[in-house]
């Protein structure tokens, strides 16, 4: 398995590092000057800055980028380059489809290319399993195949492969039936031997903070030994996990985050052998920046010989957002980000010259920004890859063919013995929060005559809040409901309601800084009337809060009980 790090192109020697630093400094000054000339300073805003912006109408671009490059919950990212294309995979936990694959040409702007797991490989995921499923995947390229590996803490280690990362992907294959194995990364050494490094989930295995290396079979599809404990984080690197293996010359490098999700750091180990013994060093932490816990991600090179590290930052209800850091090599160790005191331990950059990411360098970067999909007109043959279900989907949940230009949602039966809260219903369509401040609006039309039917727009996390149009015995009403600690059995209650003329209603949620939520409805799409009070979103189990579309479960739905969603738009 060839990693994003290509051994032959690793920079070596101080002269290369010196030239790189001069280039970085010159590029930064030039980019800053161009930005000031073309785009005068504006008043500050609490909204996050875009990752990239046009600098002028003639197609020139700002030569810098700003972190985060993705203000969305693409957690535990791993990254790979093949040719001029960069591919990123992220955790998806219980959401389906799983294993999202993102694509970029410049490491800064990304779009969702698809998913490597159309379904999760067990009937247990036919109902929501919050916190289960796909943990910390890795992506590699070997012998013409793109490969993705992930650990399910309850089922074991899985892999899939494809000739094209856009799909189709082969069915998921169980490599190791195990409980508590997580965060796998395969590695092909220069002698052709195949290895797998992984971490441990204390909630299943009874311990964590250990990294284990196993030998793989020659086809890479089975584990053939009991493994070697190559590193114990102990008190120096507690909760070490998320390992990624690379080789640079004579050294094998093991990148692994430690210290926990919210305030951890990036550790790097190195050895002459994949089985150790390993030296250790912290190469990235928060330092003097506002970026808490900068760690867990992937190393990647560019065709021009630059090195970069993609990692996450935990932002609570917004999830684990994605940052990009430059990497320099000093005395055989990576230095990630900027190192103002020269001690070899970097801190995150907030603004930095762009990567020289393609064979044509910066000339390959267009002025028009690209970003993951956040809105949907429902006018295609399939759901946008921005969406995921709350469990393995059934064909009877939705249709894009029933009415042209609309998504039709059908009610499903309530899950037996499950709490009534929306978070425990499988036929809920979810998407990530995509900015610190946003407005999400949708137009729904609830059909049918069955009292109790409802369809709405929700924000889901450990707490729930939603606005819906509901059918009553007397007509139609708009309702606002909320619930606290719903993943632990908490229930939802109706907080506000008012009559409306029909089942066709515009629904809106406004997300403000701090994940403060305000809901509103409109019958004409122009005048929006608030409903309910302000609530604050919370993260869920290992994921950030989600925007969601839903139709409520019914015990005995009629054929005419369904909802048409005309569009979903985020601004």
Secondary structure, DSSP 4 states (H G I P E B T S, - for coil): -B-SS-GGG---SHHHHHHHHHHHHHHHHHHHHHHHHHS------SSPPPS--B--TTS-B-SEEES-SB-S---S-EEEEETTEEEEE---BT-BSEEEEEEESSSSS-EEEEEEESS-SSGGGGS--TT-SBEEEEEEEETTEEEEEEEETTTEEEEEEESSTTSPPPPPEEEEE-SSEEEEEEEE-TTS-EEEEEEE-HHHHS--SEEEEEEBPTTSSSB-S--EEEEE-TTTSTT-EEEEEEEETTEEEEEEEES-TTT-EEEEEEESSTT---EEEEEEE-TTSS-TT-EEEEEEE-TTS-EEEEEEEE-GGG-EEEEEEEEEEETTEEEESB-TT-SS-EE--SEEEPP--STTGGGG--SS-------B---SSS--TT-EESSS--GGGEESSSSTTSEEEE--PPPTTS-SSGGG-S-EEEEE--SSSEEEEEEEEE-S--TT-EEEEEEESSSEEEEEEEEETTEEEEEEEEESSGGGT--EEEEEEEEESSSEEEEEEEEETTTEEEEEEESSSSS-EEEEEEEE----SSS--EEEEEE---TT--TT-EEEEEEEEE-
